[in-house]
Amino acid sequence: MHKIAFQLGSFSIYWYGVFVALGFLAGLWTASRRAAREGIRPDTIVDLAPWLVLGTFIGARGLYVVSYWRENFAGQPLWQVLNIRAGGVVFYGGLIGASIACVLYVRRKKLPLWKVADVLAPSIALGHAFGRIGCLMNGCCYGRVCRLPWAIQFPYGHETHPNRVHPTQIYESLLNVGLYALLAWRFRRKTFDGEVFALYLLCYAVVRAFVESFRGDYKTYYLGGHATPAQLLSIVIFGTGALLWWLLSRSKPQFRKPES
């Protein structure tokens, strides 16, 4: 764990921000390369980028502020709401915000929504893999006490010190890399538009719910102390993915075999 990457005079650049930026760039580059397979110009994906950034920021920070208002923001100066250099975002909020921004953009440009969603879906997983390494460097999203050989220990001053804990950030980063590979493979074999995005929602909901079972940074639990807030949201995301799969697969074009 080392929060600060480097200094520019008195201004600190945090590793969290560096890895989030790297993840966004990697995701944007890979999505632009996939776009051509759907008949979408790569520069269209580049033009979409500012919308995604804005939607992600508003959604991710907004959900974090709402979730932790009493603990972190009540009575604090308003500018603290916008200060994300050291972390303080919720991925599901960012996903929702980016999705809304994407819908607004494609409607404005009259683009095929589900083709664009399929192009972006693998890149979401790839970018998230980078982002979780940023979480590791920042010391957030940490795990419960662990005695397994791969447990990690954060330095003095961290909430978990001197205990060794599950490296939940690494768990989720590796699982997202695997999810990226699966989605990129499926993209070339999909049978209907929106399939890859629906598959992402289904798979990530499972990944997130699994990793959450090792998290140790929550102060609030639900269902009698057995579920984290993200696990409850994962149920909603999984249901959304299942519904999209069902609706979009039913509406795919049916091709008749030529008669011999």
N, C-alpha and C positions, 0 to 999 in steps of 0.2 A: 504494500500500500504506500503510495506516494502521490498526494493530490496534485501538487504543482509540477507541471512539465518544465516551464521556464518562465523567466521574468522579462518583461519589456519595460525597463525603468521600474516604476512602482506598480505596474499592472501585471497581475499574475495570470498566466495561461494554465488552465487545469487539464490534466490528462483526460478527465471525463469529457470535456468539450472536444479535445483532440480526437478521441476515439469515436465519438458521435459523428464528427465531421468526416472522418475516414469511412465510417460505415455508410453515411449518406452518399459519398462520392462513389464508393464501390457499388452500392445498389443502383445508383443512377447510371453508371457506365454499363453494368450488366443488363439493365432494363432496356437501355437504348439499343444494345446489340440484339436483344430478342424482338424488339418492336418490328423490325423488317419482316419477320416471319408472319406477322399478322397484317401486313400491308400498311403499317403505321410508320411514318417518317421518324427517324431517330431524334431529329431536332424537336419534334412534338413532345417527346418525353423530357427533353431538356427544358422546353418552355413550361412544362407542367411543374418543374422542380420548385420554383418560388411558392406556388400554391401549396405544394405538399409541405414545405418548410413552415409556412405560416399556419396551416391547419394542424400540423404536428405540435408546434409550439403552443398554440392556444389550447388544444385538447389535452396534451400531456401536463402542462403546467396548471391548467385550470382544474383538472381532476385532482391533482396533488394538493393544490391550495384548498379546495373544498374538503378533501379527505383529512387534511392535517391543519385546518384553520385554527382550532383551539390550541393545539400543541405548539405550532410554529409561527403563526401569523397574527393572532389576536393581540392587539396593542402595539404591533410593530409598524414602522413606517411603510407607506404604501409601496415604495420602490422595492421592498423586499419581495413582493409578489412576483416581480419580473426578474429577480436575480437567480438565474439557473446555472451560473458558471461552476458552482460546486456541486451540482446535482439538484434533485428535488423535482422529478417528473414521474408520471405514471404511464407505462407503455400503452396500456389499453386506452387511456385517454388520448394519447397521440395517434393510435390506430383509428379511433373513431373520428378525431379531428381531421386527419389526413384523408380518410374515406369521404367525408363530407366535402372537403376541398376538391378532391378528385371528381366527384359527381358534378359539382358546380362548373368545373373547368370543361369537362367533356360535353356537358349540355350546352355550354357557351360556344364551344368549337364544333359541335355536332359530330362528335367522335363516337365510335362504338364502345359503350361503357364496359361491357364484360370482356372485350378483347384487351382494352387498356388494363383492366384489373388483373387479367391473367399475365400480362407482360410484367406488371409490378410485383405480383405476389412472391415469386422467389427472392426478389431483391429485398423485400421487407425482412425475410428471415436472415439474409446475409448481413444487412445493415444492423439488425438487432444483435447478431453475434459480436460485432465490433462494440456495440453499445454496452453489452454486459461486461466486456473487459474494462471499459471505462468505469463501470460500477465497482469492479474489483479494485481499481486504482484509487477510487474515491472512498472506498470502505463502506458503501451502502449496500442494501439488499443482501446482507450477510446471513449465514446459516446458523443453525442450532449447534450446541456443543456436540463434538464428534471425537471419537477415539480411533477412527479408522486411519490407516497409514497415510492417506492422502489429505488428511485434515490440515488446515492452515491456521496460522496464528497471526492476528493483526498486531501492530506495534502498540507500545504503551500509550494510553490515552484513548484508545478505541473502546467502545462499549463492551466488547467481548473479552478484552485482555484481562487475565493471561490465558484464558481458555483457548483450546483449539476447536475450530468450527468447520462445518461443511462448507466447501468452496462452491456455494450455490451459483455464483456468477459464472464460474467455469462450467458447471453442469449445463446451465442454460445456453451458454455460448456454444459449446460442442453440439448440443442437441439442435440448435438453430443452424449450424453448419450442415448437419445431417439432413435437416428439413429442407434447406436450400438445395442440396443435391437431389433429393426426392422430387421437389417441385420442378426443378430445371429439367429433370428426366421426363416427368409427366407432361410438361409443357409441349414437348415434341410429339406426344402421343394422345393428346386430349381429344375427346369425342364431342364436346360441346363448349361453347363460349361461357366463361365463368367457372369452368370446372376447377382450374388451378387455384383460383382465389378461394372457392368454397373448400377445397382440400386444405389450403393453408389454414383457414379458420378452424376446421375440424382438428387438424394435427397440432396446431399451436395451442389450442385450448387444452389438449391432453398433456402436451409438454409442460405448459405453465402450471397446470394443476399438480403434476408430478413433482416439479421442482419446488413448488410452494410447500410441499410436505416437509421439506428440509430447512425452510426459512426460519430465522429466529429474530427478525427485526420488527415484528408486528406487536402493537400494544392492544389491538382490538381483534377479537375473534368472534365468529358467529356459529350458529348451530351447536350451542353448548360447548364452545371452545374447540370445535373440531374443524372449522373451515376459516381460511383467511378471506379478506375481501376479494382478492384476485381469484381465488378458487370459485367464489360465487359468480364473479364476472365470467369466468371460464365456462360455466354452465350455460350462460346466456350466449357467449360466442360460439360454443359448440352447437347449440340449438339453431343459431343463425346460419352457421355453415351447413348444417343438415337441411334446413329449409331451402336455402339457396340451391343446394345440389338437387333436391327433389324438384323444385320449380323449373330450374334451368335445363335439367336433363329431360324433362317432359316436353319442353318447348323446342328442343333441338330438331333440325330438319331431318326428315326421314327419306332415305333414298331407296328407290326400288331397283332391284337388279334387272338388267336388260333381259328380255325374253329371248330364248334361243330359237 
